[in-house]
Amino acid sequence: MKQKNAINLLINAFLIAFCIVILFPVVYAVLVSLHRPGYGLLSIIPDIWTLENYQRLFIYGKFPRYILNSIINAAGGAIISTALAALAGYAFARLEFKGKRIMNAYVLGMMMLPGLVSIIPIYRIASDLKLINTYTIMILVFGAYGIPLGIWIMKGFFESIPRVLEEAAAIDGATPVQALFQVVMPITLPGLIATFLINFVYSWNNFFTPLVLISKTDMKMATVGLFDFQHVLEGNQDELLAAACVVIMIPAIAIFLITREYFMRGMVEGAVKG
Amino acid sequence: MKKKLSLYPYLLTLPALVFITIVSLYPTLYSFYLSMTRSKKGIIEFVGLRNYSIILRSADFRQSLWLTIIFTVFYVLLTVIIAYILALMLNRGLKLTGVYMTIIFLPWVLSEITSGVVWRWMFYQDYGIIQNLLAPIFKGKALITTNWGAMAIVIAATTWRSISFGMLLLLAGLQTVPREIYEAASIDGSNGWNSFWKVTWPLVRPTTIVTTVFLTIQAINGVGMVLAITEGGPGRATEILGLHMYREAMQFYNFGYAAALSVVLLLINIVLAAFYLRALERENALAG
């Protein structure tokens, strides 16, 4: 027993050290952003602590506009994927129907289809349809990206709800549609919120897709705006650049901490269950 | 009752399926057509398999393919090894397991571009924290400006970002190994290392293969981290396939050629996915 405790102590020490290494880049971004202008990379700990960079950020370039664009695109996409994934997830979890297995396999296949291989044709199609530089194209693409994972998460949720509820509703004379929308969906609200938030974060963070589909300054998302800032600010206004990083990190970290369990479960189940 | 319901499941599933078909599958198939065209001054011209023959002869493509292989091999190896160590440690049911997992997971929920900005700083000439630690070994030259250094940084950053993926998958596999098996092994007097190889390894090998193939698929399709950290540079030293495709399309407007590259990437993905599904099947057969 003593030996086991000693081993656990060592392992804990190792894991704590490892976590510090993992966290360092995040903490470093915060620290750089709190330096006074021009001193960001000179020391790890600021000699004078200041929030000035955050104030400057909100009048710098079009940063507030980029944030607004990110919210619109990510929320729009997440609404589409959550709504459609909830309906499909319910059918996959509860109903038996012809073609279910094939549809299931199709969703899995689409989940494995990387965004990278479709982005060039999407760009061409969008430019033929005059959809480049619009919210519409971003919302449609984010909506589609989120559906497969959304279906897996929602399916898990529906499977955890006892069937008795729908059976009771049916006895009370509710149609299956009424049972779904009035009995099952309200109980699944945490699942719907989790699916929405997880998809929101993935789109909020997405950097490559908007880089390809959006070139007009007014329509850029915060991630692409940050990429532009990197080119202009790195090496001379690192503190301002760091503040922009932190502002983009905060919602993602906050949402992750709220939905942690579902985030991880979605990741493992999406990859392993099939 | 049952008959009246027959359309119901399809009303629920089809909106989602039709949506992903139009927005994801159709463009992917459209890339086959696009890959057989060339656009010159806005006029689209059908050129058959020309773009593919260009790819076969292209030195740029061969270099990108080679860089993708290097990137993938080192990234996957590094990730699997570290993820294994973490998973074995976390499988002991330590009190702080939840906290450790949350922290290790954190980089995954950050945008590639925010991470890219920070990683660039850490290797910045004269000021970068890690750069300065390494400076004596590499004679002061910024690592990120050298071909191999840039590749190493990109691999390290990508590993840092997605280590949690490997760790979670492996941990899920380790947790299917019943505790009694370890206990039986330790009564037999086998030490940790021996009991791992003799008892645990055969049981977790399928999970390991699944994880490895999964990470490989991720790596082949990687582009965001590299774009954010080196943009393929210095020169073309980190221009992996995804980035090569992006540059051909968005910087040189060679859409036909870029579409042919996406078809090549798709084929690589299909082969890997087939491996992946076979590995999954074996794993499930073992678990079931």
Contacts between the chains, C-beta under 8 A, distances in Angstrom:
chain1	res1	chain2	res2	distance
A	8	B	92	6.8
A	8	B	94	6.4
A	11	B	89	4.9
A	11	B	92	6.8
A	11	B	94	6.9
A	12	B	94	6.4
A	12	B	96	6.8
A	14	B	89	7.1
A	15	B	86	7.7
A	15	B	89	6.1
A	15	B	90	7.8
A	15	B	94	7.6
A	15	B	96	7.4
A	15	B	100	5.1
A	18	B	86	7.3
A	18	B	104	7.6
A	19	B	99	7.9
A	19	B	100	6.0
A	19	B	103	4.3
A	19	B	104	6.8
A	22	B	103	5.8
A	22	B	104	5.7
A	22	B	106	6.9
A	22	B	107	6.5
A	22	B	160	6.9
A	22	B	163	7.8
A	23	B	103	5.9
A	23	B	106	6.9
A	25	B	107	7.5
A	25	B	115	6.6
A	25	B	118	4.4
A	25	B	119	6.6
A	25	B	122	7.0
A	25	B	160	7.4
A	26	B	106	6.6
A	26	B	107	7.6
A	26	B	110	7.1
A	26	B	118	7.6
A	28	B	118	6.0
A	28	B	121	7.2
A	28	B	122	7.2
A	28	B	129	7.4
A	29	B	114	7.1
A	29	B	117	7.5
A	29	B	118	4.9
A	32	B	121	6.9
A	41	B	121	6.3
A	41	B	124	6.4
A	41	B	127	3.9
A	41	B	128	7.6
A	42	B	127	7.0
A	44	B	129	6.9
A	80	B	19	7.4
A	84	B	15	5.1
A	84	B	16	3.9
A	84	B	19	5.8
A	85	B	16	6.0
A	87	B	12	4.4
A	87	B	13	7.3
A	87	B	15	6.4
A	87	B	16	6.6
A	88	B	12	6.0
A	88	B	13	4.6
A	88	B	15	7.4
A	88	B	16	3.9
A	88	B	17	7.0
A	90	B	12	6.0
A	91	B	9	4.7
A	91	B	12	4.0
A	91	B	13	4.7
A	92	B	13	7.2
A	95	B	8	7.1
A	95	B	9	4.5
A	95	B	12	7.6
A	96	B	9	8.0
A	97	B	6	7.7
A	97	B	9	3.8
A	97	B	10	7.0
A	100	B	9	7.5
A	103	B	13	5.8
A	103	B	17	6.2
A	106	B	17	6.6
A	107	B	16	7.9
A	107	B	17	7.4
A	107	B	20	7.7
A	109	B	273	7.7
A	110	B	20	5.1
A	110	B	24	5.8
A	110	B	25	6.8
A	112	B	217	7.2
A	112	B	269	7.4
A	112	B	273	5.2
A	112	B	276	7.5
A	113	B	24	6.1
A	113	B	25	7.5
A	113	B	28	6.5
A	113	B	269	7.5
A	114	B	217	7.5
A	114	B	221	3.9
A	114	B	265	7.8
A	114	B	269	6.3
A	115	B	221	7.9
A	116	B	221	4.7
A	116	B	223	6.1
A	116	B	242	5.2
A	116	B	245	7.5
A	116	B	262	7.3
A	116	B	265	6.4
A	117	B	28	5.9
A	117	B	31	7.0
A	117	B	221	7.6
A	117	B	262	4.7
A	117	B	263	7.8
A	117	B	265	5.1
A	117	B	266	4.5
A	117	B	269	6.6
A	118	B	24	5.8
A	118	B	27	4.4
A	118	B	28	4.6
A	118	B	31	7.0
A	118	B	262	7.4
A	119	B	262	7.7
A	120	B	31	6.4
A	120	B	34	7.2
A	120	B	245	6.8
A	120	B	249	5.0
A	120	B	255	6.5
A	120	B	258	4.9
A	120	B	259	5.4
A	120	B	262	5.2
A	121	B	27	3.9
A	121	B	28	6.9
A	121	B	30	4.4
A	121	B	31	4.3
A	121	B	34	5.5
A	121	B	259	6.4
A	121	B	262	7.3
A	122	B	23	7.7
A	122	B	27	4.6
A	123	B	249	7.0
A	123	B	250	8.0
A	123	B	255	8.0
A	124	B	30	7.5
A	124	B	34	6.1
A	124	B	255	6.1
A	124	B	259	7.9
A	125	B	27	6.0
A	125	B	30	6.6
A	140	B	23	5.5
A	141	B	23	6.1
A	143	B	19	6.8
A	143	B	23	7.2
A	144	B	19	6.0
A	144	B	20	5.1
A	144	B	22	7.8
A	144	B	23	3.5
A	144	B	24	5.0
A	145	B	24	7.6
A	147	B	16	5.2
A	147	B	19	6.4
A	147	B	20	5.1
A	148	B	20	6.9
A	151	B	16	6.6
A	176	B	5	6.4
A	176	B	8	6.2
A	177	B	8	7.7
A	201	B	109	6.1
A	204	B	111	7.5
A	205	B	109	7.3
A	205	B	110	6.8
A	205	B	111	3.8
A	205	B	112	7.3
A	206	B	111	7.6
A	207	B	111	5.6
A	207	B	112	5.2
A	207	B	113	4.4
A	207	B	224	5.3
A	207	B	227	7.6
A	207	B	228	6.9
A	208	B	112	7.7
A	208	B	223	5.7
A	208	B	224	5.0
A	208	B	227	6.9
A	208	B	246	7.7
A	211	B	227	7.6
A	211	B	250	8.0
A	212	B	246	7.2
A	212	B	249	7.7
A	212	B	250	6.2
A	223	B	111	5.1
A	223	B	113	4.9
A	223	B	114	7.8
A	224	B	113	7.8
A	226	B	111	7.8
A	226	B	113	5.1
A	226	B	114	6.7
A	226	B	117	6.8
A	227	B	113	5.4
A	227	B	227	8.0
A	227	B	228	7.0
A	230	B	113	7.5
A	230	B	116	7.6
A	230	B	117	5.5
A	230	B	120	7.5
A	230	B	228	7.8
A	234	B	117	7.5
A	234	B	120	6.8
A	234	B	121	7.9
A	235	B	124	7.4
A	238	B	121	6.8
A	241	B	117	6.2
A	242	B	117	7.8
A	245	B	114	4.5
A	245	B	117	5.4
A	245	B	118	6.7
A	248	B	111	6.0
A	248	B	113	7.9
A	248	B	114	5.3
A	249	B	110	5.6
A	249	B	111	7.6
A	249	B	114	5.5
A	252	B	109	5.0
A	252	B	110	6.0
A	252	B	111	6.9
A	253	B	106	6.9
A	253	B	109	6.6
A	253	B	110	7.5
A	255	B	109	7.8
A	256	B	105	7.4
A	256	B	106	7.2
A	256	B	109	4.1
A	257	B	102	7.4
A	260	B	102	6.1
A	260	B	105	7.6
A	263	B	105	7.4
A	263	B	109	7.2
A	264	B	101	7.2
A	264	B	105	6.7
A	264	B	168	6.0
A	267	B	165	6.6
A	267	B	168	6.0
A	268	B	168	5.2
A	268	B	169	6.3
A	268	B	172	5.1
A	271	B	165	7.7
A	271	B	169	6.0
A	271	B	210	7.8
A	271	B	214	5.6
A	272	B	169	6.5
A	272	B	172	6.3
A	272	B	210	6.8
A	272	B	280	7.0
A	272	B	283	7.7
A	274	B	277	7.3
A	274	B	280	5.4
A	274	B	284	7.6
